[in-house]
Amino acid sequence: MDFRLLRHVTILADTLHFGRASELCHISPSTLSRSIQQVESELGTRLFERDNRHVTLTPQGITFQRYAKETLEQWETQKRTLAATTEQLSGEISIYCSVTASYSFLYELLSDVRTRHPGIELKLHTGDPADAMSRVLEGADDMAITPRPRIPPSALAFKSLTRSPLLFIAPTDAHAWLPPQPDSSTAEQWQHVPMILSEAGLSREYANTWFKAMGITPRIYAQVAGHEAIVSMVGLGFGVGVVPKIVLDNSPLAERVQILNVKPELPHYDVGLCVLNRRLKNPMIDAFWAAVIPR
């Protein structure tokens, strides 16, 4: 099988759009269509269902997508392994993290790697930390800076970078709904407090557990993707939020909010770098991983 054709299949399977996939492959849509037809002909089965508006994977296509990705990964690993014996490591590593993590950790991490391995190119994607592990598990990114869950997936290796408390934050302006004694929380104090929480992820899980343990049914005002937006909404007076201290410390809006001394406290947030265990067989990724000193 032509590796070029495998790459065409995986990109179309990821995008499910002939126009975007052809741009990423640097070919015309008609050339991409011929590539897919050639693969399907060799396999004797349809990988995609397509019409004028939609492209979807068939069950056979989903199976072949996994095979194609693993084959391409093994091919790249083999090439780099052979190249490493005669020359410096080179290639691209993609990293996913939140905006806060990008300026809290990446400078130190990347400057060290660039000094040791100047041939490694680094691609950065930012977004909601709740998506970090799934992007690594699905192969969308090689590594991610992410909060460590209570039970990490067995397929992932994890190195801790820092520990950060989770905080309840409130606007600095007075509001009638603010809990008068947050250090002695009761269901009555919190029943009218508008809460701004993450849509998903570890901070939402810890917040849900805290409210349940206190016998409180929170009044959810908004559910937000990304902690940085929670600080903004709290600063504007929309409610009380839950964010890691590291996010508040790096927020330009930190002066517009106050930390509530809530008891009992929420658990700490363990932030670190994760990677698929099997990807550590790649010399380039292993070199990056080895350069990270756990804390």
C-alpha positions as CSV (number, residue, x, y, z in Angstrom):
1,M,0.0,0.0,0.0
2,D,1.3,3.5,-1.0
3,F,1.9,5.5,2.2
4,R,0.7,8.6,0.3
5,L,-2.7,6.9,-0.2
6,L,-2.8,6.0,3.5
7,R,-2.3,9.6,4.4
8,H,-5.1,10.7,2.1
9,V,-7.4,8.2,3.8
10,T,-6.6,9.3,7.3
11,I,-6.9,13.0,6.6
12,L,-10.3,12.5,4.9
13,A,-11.4,10.3,7.8
14,D,-10.4,13.0,10.3
15,T,-12.1,15.9,8.4
16,L,-15.0,14.1,6.6
17,H,-14.8,16.9,4.1
18,F,-13.2,16.5,0.6
19,G,-12.4,20.2,0.2
20,R,-10.6,20.6,3.6
21,A,-8.9,17.2,3.2
22,S,-7.6,18.0,-0.3
23,E,-6.2,21.3,1.0
24,L,-4.3,19.5,3.8
25,C,-3.0,16.9,1.3
26,H,-2.0,19.7,-1.2
27,I,-4.0,18.1,-4.0
28,S,-7.2,18.7,-5.8
29,P,-10.5,17.2,-4.6
30,S,-10.7,15.1,-7.8
31,T,-7.2,13.7,-7.1
32,L,-8.2,12.9,-3.6
33,S,-11.4,11.2,-4.8
34,R,-9.3,9.0,-7.2
35,S,-6.9,8.1,-4.3
36,I,-9.9,7.0,-2.1
37,Q,-11.4,5.0,-5.0
38,Q,-8.0,3.3,-5.6
39,V,-7.7,2.2,-1.9
40,E,-11.3,1.0,-1.9
41,S,-10.7,-0.9,-5.1
42,E,-7.6,-2.6,-3.6
43,L,-9.5,-3.5,-0.4
44,G,-12.7,-4.6,-2.2
45,T,-14.9,-2.6,0.2
46,R,-16.2,1.0,0.7
47,L,-14.5,3.0,3.3
48,F,-16.7,6.2,2.9
49,E,-20.3,6.9,2.2
50,R,-20.6,10.2,0.3
51,D,-23.1,12.3,-1.5
52,N,-23.1,16.0,-2.6
53,R,-23.4,17.2,1.0
54,H,-21.9,14.7,3.5
55,V,-19.1,12.2,4.0
56,T,-19.3,9.5,6.6
57,L,-17.1,6.5,7.5
58,T,-18.5,3.0,7.0
59,P,-17.8,0.4,9.7
60,Q,-15.0,-0.9,7.4
61,G,-13.7,2.6,7.1
62,I,-13.5,3.1,10.9
63,T,-11.4,-0.1,11.1
64,F,-9.2,0.9,8.3
65,Q,-8.7,4.4,9.7
66,R,-7.1,2.8,12.9
67,Y,-4.9,0.6,10.7
68,A,-3.8,3.4,8.5
69,K,-2.9,5.7,11.5
70,E,-0.9,2.9,13.2
71,T,0.9,2.0,10.0
72,L,1.9,5.6,9.3
73,E,3.0,6.1,12.9
74,Q,5.2,2.9,12.7
75,W,6.6,4.1,9.4
76,E,7.5,7.5,10.8
77,T,9.0,5.9,13.9
78,Q,11.1,3.5,11.7
79,K,12.4,6.4,9.6
80,R,13.4,8.5,12.6
81,T,15.0,5.5,14.4
82,L,17.2,4.9,11.3
83,A,17.9,8.6,10.9
84,A,18.8,9.0,14.5
85,T,21.8,6.8,14.1
86,T,23.4,9.1,11.7
87,E,22.0,12.6,12.3
88,Q,20.2,14.8,14.8
89,L,16.5,14.2,15.6
90,S,14.2,16.0,13.3
91,G,10.4,16.2,12.7
92,E,7.3,17.6,14.2
93,I,5.7,17.2,17.6
94,S,2.2,18.6,18.3
95,I,1.3,19.7,21.8
96,Y,-2.2,20.6,23.1
97,C,-2.8,22.8,26.2
98,S,-4.9,25.5,27.6
99,V,-4.0,29.2,27.0
100,T,-2.9,29.5,30.7
101,A,-0.6,26.4,30.3
102,S,0.9,27.8,27.1
103,Y,2.5,30.7,29.0
104,S,2.9,29.0,32.4
105,F,4.9,26.0,31.3
106,L,5.7,26.0,27.6
107,Y,8.5,28.5,27.6
108,E,10.6,26.5,30.0
109,L,9.7,23.2,28.4
110,L,10.3,24.3,24.8
111,S,13.4,26.4,25.3
112,D,15.2,23.4,26.8
113,V,14.1,21.0,24.0
114,R,15.0,23.5,21.3
115,T,18.5,23.8,22.8
116,R,19.0,20.1,22.9
117,H,17.2,19.2,19.7
118,P,17.0,22.1,17.3
119,G,15.8,19.8,14.5
120,I,12.5,19.2,16.3
121,E,9.6,21.4,15.2
122,L,6.8,22.1,17.6
123,K,3.2,22.7,16.7
124,L,0.9,24.1,19.5
125,H,-2.8,23.7,19.7
126,T,-4.8,25.5,22.5
127,G,-8.2,24.8,23.9
128,D,-10.3,23.5,26.8
129,P,-8.1,21.3,29.1
130,A,-11.1,18.9,29.4
131,D,-10.3,17.8,25.8
132,A,-6.6,17.3,26.4
133,M,-6.4,13.6,27.1
134,S,-8.9,12.6,24.5
135,R,-6.9,14.4,21.8
136,V,-3.8,12.4,22.8
137,L,-5.7,9.1,23.0
138,E,-7.3,9.8,19.6
139,G,-4.0,10.7,18.0
140,A,-4.9,14.3,17.2
141,D,-1.9,15.5,19.2
142,D,1.3,13.8,20.4
143,M,1.3,15.3,23.9
144,A,-0.9,17.4,26.1
145,I,-0.6,19.5,29.2
146,T,-3.5,18.4,31.3
147,P,-4.9,18.0,34.8
148,R,-4.2,14.4,36.0
149,P,-7.4,12.5,36.7
150,R,-7.9,10.4,39.8
151,I,-7.4,7.3,37.7
152,P,-5.4,8.1,34.5
153,P,-6.1,5.9,31.4
154,S,-3.6,3.0,31.4
155,A,-2.6,3.9,27.8
156,L,-1.1,7.2,29.0
157,A,2.2,8.1,30.6
158,F,2.0,11.2,32.9
159,K,4.7,13.6,34.3
160,S,3.7,16.1,36.9
161,L,4.6,19.8,36.3
162,T,2.9,21.5,39.2
163,R,0.1,21.3,41.8
164,S,-2.5,24.0,42.0
165,P,-5.4,24.5,44.5
166,L,-8.9,24.8,43.1
167,L,-10.5,28.0,44.2
168,F,-14.0,29.5,44.6
169,I,-13.9,33.0,43.1
170,A,-16.4,35.8,43.4
171,P,-16.7,39.4,42.0
172,T,-15.2,42.1,44.1
173,D,-18.4,44.1,44.1
174,A,-21.1,43.3,46.7
175,H,-24.0,41.1,45.7
176,A,-26.9,39.9,47.7
177,W,-26.4,36.3,46.6
178,L,-22.9,36.0,47.9
179,P,-22.6,33.5,50.7
180,P,-22.1,35.5,53.9
181,Q,-19.9,32.9,55.6
182,P,-18.2,30.7,53.0
183,D,-15.9,29.2,55.6
184,S,-18.9,27.5,57.2
185,S,-20.9,26.5,54.1
186,T,-24.5,25.4,54.3
187,A,-27.0,24.5,51.7
188,E,-29.1,27.6,52.7
189,Q,-26.2,29.9,52.0
190,W,-25.5,28.5,48.5
191,Q,-29.1,27.9,47.2
192,H,-29.3,31.3,45.5
193,V,-25.7,31.6,44.4
194,P,-25.4,31.6,40.6
195,M,-22.5,29.3,39.7
196,I,-20.3,29.5,36.6
197,L,-18.6,26.1,36.1
198,S,-16.6,24.2,33.5
199,E,-18.7,22.2,31.0
200,A,-16.6,19.1,31.8
201,G,-13.2,18.0,33.1
202,L,-11.6,17.5,36.5
203,S,-12.6,20.9,38.0
204,R,-16.3,20.2,37.2
205,E,-16.0,16.7,38.7
206,Y,-14.4,18.1,41.9
207,A,-17.0,20.9,42.1
208,N,-19.9,18.4,41.6
209,T,-18.4,16.1,44.3
210,W,-18.1,19.1,46.7
211,F,-21.7,20.2,46.3
212,K,-23.0,16.6,46.6
213,A,-21.0,16.1,49.8
214,M,-22.4,19.3,51.3
215,G,-26.0,18.4,50.3
216,I,-26.2,21.4,48.0
217,T,-28.0,21.5,44.6
218,P,-26.1,24.3,42.8
219,R,-27.9,26.9,40.8
220,I,-26.0,26.8,37.5
221,Y,-25.9,30.1,35.7
222,A,-23.4,29.1,33.0
223,Q,-21.3,26.2,31.9
224,V,-18.1,27.3,30.1
225,A,-15.4,25.7,28.0
226,G,-12.1,26.9,29.5
227,H,-11.2,28.3,32.9
228,E,-10.1,31.7,31.5
229,A,-13.6,32.6,30.5
230,I,-14.9,31.7,34.0
231,V,-12.6,34.4,35.5
232,S,-14.0,36.9,33.0
233,M,-17.7,36.1,33.8
234,V,-17.1,36.2,37.5
235,G,-15.3,39.5,37.2
236,L,-18.3,40.9,35.4
237,G,-20.5,40.0,38.3
238,F,-22.5,37.0,36.8
239,G,-21.8,34.6,39.6
240,V,-19.3,32.5,41.6
241,G,-16.8,30.3,39.7
242,V,-14.4,27.5,40.4
243,V,-10.9,27.7,38.8
244,P,-7.4,26.5,39.4
245,K,-5.2,29.0,41.2
246,I,-2.7,28.9,38.4
247,V,-5.4,30.3,36.0
248,L,-6.2,33.1,38.4
249,D,-2.5,34.0,39.0
250,N,-2.0,34.4,35.2
251,S,-5.3,36.2,34.5
252,P,-5.3,39.9,33.5
253,L,-8.6,40.1,35.3
254,A,-7.4,38.8,38.7
255,E,-8.0,42.1,40.4
256,R,-11.6,42.0,39.5
257,V,-12.3,38.9,41.5
258,Q,-11.8,37.8,45.1
259,I,-11.0,34.3,46.5
260,L,-13.7,32.9,48.8
261,N,-12.3,31.1,51.8
262,V,-14.6,28.2,51.4
263,K,-14.5,25.3,53.8
264,P,-14.1,22.4,53.2
265,E,-11.5,23.2,50.5
266,L,-11.6,21.7,47.1
267,P,-8.8,19.1,46.2
268,H,-5.6,20.3,44.5
269,Y,-5.2,20.2,40.7
270,D,-2.2,18.1,39.5
271,V,-1.1,19.5,36.2
272,G,1.3,17.6,34.0
273,L,2.3,16.3,30.5
274,C,0.8,13.2,29.1
275,V,1.6,11.0,26.1
276,L,0.6,7.6,24.8
277,N,3.0,4.9,26.2
278,R,3.4,3.4,22.7
279,R,4.4,6.7,21.3
280,L,7.5,6.8,23.5
281,K,9.0,4.3,21.1
282,N,9.4,7.2,18.7
283,P,13.0,8.6,19.4
284,M,11.9,12.2,18.8
285,I,9.0,12.0,21.3
286,D,11.1,10.0,23.8
287,A,13.8,12.7,23.6
288,F,11.2,15.4,24.4
289,W,9.7,13.3,27.2
290,A,13.2,12.7,28.7
291,A,13.8,16.5,28.7
292,V,10.8,17.1,31.0
293,I,11.8,17.0,34.7
294,P,8.8,15.9,36.8
295,R,8.1,18.1,39.9
